[in-house]
């Protein structure tokens, strides 16, 4: 637990990871897979949701 973060100290939880980081990871994964296969394998306009 981060002791410098007052919010984390109050509720005992760590803050969630920023959404931009997850979006970037998904984008890089899709790009890498498409390059490895040689053609785009993802649908355009398809939005990923992480549950």
Z-matrix of the N, CA and C atoms (Angstrom, degrees):
N
C 1 1.453
C 2 1.517 1 108.49
N 3 1.312 2 117.29 1 139.83
C 4 1.459 3 123.36 2 -179.80
C 5 1.520 4 109.08 3 -81.28
N 6 1.319 5 116.52 4 112.08
C 7 1.466 6 120.41 5 -176.92
C 8 1.518 7 112.77 6 -78.48
N 9 1.339 8 117.54 7 -10.46
C 10 1.464 9 120.82 8 179.26
C 11 1.523 10 112.06 9 -86.18
N 12 1.318 11 117.76 10 -13.38
C 13 1.463 12 122.17 11 -177.32
C 14 1.527 13 108.86 12 -94.21
N 15 1.342 14 117.86 13 110.95
C 16 1.461 15 119.91 14 -177.37
C 17 1.531 16 113.21 15 -63.65
N 18 1.337 17 117.64 16 -33.31
C 19 1.466 18 120.18 17 179.70
C 20 1.525 19 110.57 18 -66.02
N 21 1.320 20 116.66 19 -41.37
C 22 1.452 21 120.35 20 179.59
C 23 1.527 22 110.05 21 -65.22
N 24 1.314 23 117.44 22 -35.39
C 25 1.454 24 121.06 23 179.24
C 26 1.528 25 110.85 24 -69.68
N 27 1.325 26 117.44 25 -34.54
C 28 1.461 27 121.30 26 -178.18
C 29 1.521 28 112.45 27 -67.64
N 30 1.313 29 117.40 28 -50.39
C 31 1.460 30 119.59 29 -173.11
C 32 1.531 31 113.29 30 -103.40
N 33 1.316 32 118.19 31 -1.28
C 34 1.458 33 121.45 32 177.15
C 35 1.516 34 114.42 33 76.42
N 36 1.336 35 117.96 34 6.16
C 37 1.466 36 121.72 35 -179.74
C 38 1.512 37 109.99 36 -113.77
N 39 1.326 38 114.42 37 150.98
C 40 1.455 39 119.23 38 174.91
C 41 1.523 40 108.26 39 -86.46
N 42 1.335 41 117.85 40 149.18
C 43 1.464 42 120.38 41 178.26
C 44 1.525 43 110.78 42 -64.27
N 45 1.321 44 115.79 43 150.04
C 46 1.463 45 121.57 44 -179.97
C 47 1.525 46 110.53 45 -69.15
N 48 1.320 47 115.72 46 156.32
C 49 1.457 48 120.72 47 176.80
C 50 1.525 49 109.30 48 -67.19
N 51 1.319 50 117.68 49 145.78
C 52 1.457 51 119.59 50 179.71
C 53 1.530 52 111.54 51 -65.41
N 54 1.311 53 116.47 52 139.76
C 55 1.462 54 121.91 53 -178.05
C 56 1.527 55 111.74 54 -63.14
N 57 1.321 56 117.38 55 -32.87
C 58 1.461 57 120.25 56 -179.49
C 59 1.529 58 110.71 57 -61.44
N 60 1.313 59 117.59 58 -35.14
C 61 1.459 60 120.93 59 179.04
C 62 1.514 61 111.75 60 -65.55
N 63 1.329 62 116.21 61 -41.27
C 64 1.464 63 120.54 62 179.05
C 65 1.520 64 109.82 63 -68.11
N 66 1.331 65 117.12 64 -43.25
C 67 1.467 66 120.88 65 178.97
C 68 1.521 67 111.06 66 -59.14
N 69 1.309 68 116.15 67 -42.04
C 70 1.466 69 120.80 68 179.69
C 71 1.521 70 110.45 69 -64.77
N 72 1.326 71 117.60 70 -41.03
C 73 1.461 72 120.72 71 179.22
C 74 1.529 73 110.97 72 -63.24
N 75 1.333 74 117.58 73 -43.76
C 76 1.466 75 121.26 74 179.58
C 77 1.527 76 110.09 75 -63.53
N 78 1.336 77 115.96 76 -43.78
C 79 1.467 78 120.50 77 -179.86
C 80 1.533 79 110.64 78 -61.10
N 81 1.326 80 117.42 79 -43.87
C 82 1.456 81 120.72 80 179.93
C 83 1.523 82 111.41 81 -66.69
N 84 1.337 83 116.62 82 -38.22
C 85 1.464 84 120.43 83 177.98
C 86 1.521 85 110.73 84 -62.41
N 87 1.341 86 116.37 85 -47.25
C 88 1.464 87 120.59 86 -179.94
C 89 1.521 88 111.41 87 -61.81
N 90 1.337 89 117.01 88 -42.27
C 91 1.454 90 121.09 89 179.71
C 92 1.527 91 110.41 90 -63.57
N 93 1.327 92 117.46 91 -43.67
C 94 1.459 93 121.70 92 -178.60
C 95 1.528 94 111.15 93 -64.20
N 96 1.332 95 116.74 94 -44.24
C 97 1.468 96 120.42 95 179.13
C 98 1.522 97 110.38 96 -63.40
N 99 1.331 98 116.90 97 -45.22
C 100 1.466 99 119.96 98 -179.51
C 101 1.522 100 111.89 99 -61.35
N 102 1.328 101 116.95 100 -39.99
C 103 1.469 102 120.10 101 178.48
C 104 1.526 103 111.00 102 -67.67
N 105 1.331 104 116.83 103 -38.76
C 106 1.467 105 120.40 104 -179.35
C 107 1.526 106 111.17 105 -66.39
N 108 1.335 107 117.24 106 -37.76
C 109 1.465 108 121.83 107 -179.48
C 110 1.530 109 110.39 108 -78.41
N 111 1.317 110 116.88 109 -34.36
C 112 1.457 111 120.62 110 178.92
C 113 1.511 112 114.03 111 104.18
N 114 1.324 113 117.11 112 -2.49
C 115 1.475 114 121.36 113 177.80
C 116 1.533 115 108.24 114 -156.24
N 117 1.327 116 117.12 115 158.29
C 118 1.466 117 119.32 116 -178.84
C 119 1.534 118 111.30 117 -68.69
N 120 1.318 119 116.37 118 130.64
C 121 1.456 120 121.14 119 -179.07
C 122 1.531 121 112.13 120 -111.30
N 123 1.304 122 117.32 121 1.86
C 124 1.467 123 122.07 122 -176.87
C 125 1.516 124 109.77 123 -105.82
N 126 1.312 125 116.58 124 142.29
C 127 1.455 126 121.38 125 177.64
C 128 1.521 127 109.63 126 -71.97
N 129 1.338 128 115.60 127 139.43
C 130 1.462 129 119.87 128 174.85
C 131 1.514 130 108.42 129 -73.51
N 132 1.327 131 116.60 130 140.88
C 133 1.447 132 121.16 131 178.29
C 134 1.510 133 113.88 132 77.10
N 135 1.308 134 117.90 133 8.82
C 136 1.463 135 121.58 134 177.93
C 137 1.526 136 107.92 135 -90.63
N 138 1.313 137 116.48 136 123.79
C 139 1.467 138 120.66 137 -177.57
C 140 1.518 139 109.63 138 -102.61
N 141 1.316 140 115.15 139 131.14
C 142 1.463 141 121.16 140 -179.89
C 143 1.517 142 109.26 141 -87.64
N 144 1.317 143 115.96 142 139.92
C 145 1.452 144 122.30 143 176.34
C 146 1.519 145 108.47 144 -124.50
N 147 1.292 146 115.47 145 131.20
C 148 1.460 147 120.86 146 176.96
C 149 1.509 148 107.55 147 -101.84
N 150 1.307 149 115.68 148 122.96
C 151 1.465 150 120.74 149 -177.07
C 152 1.509 151 109.01 150 -91.53
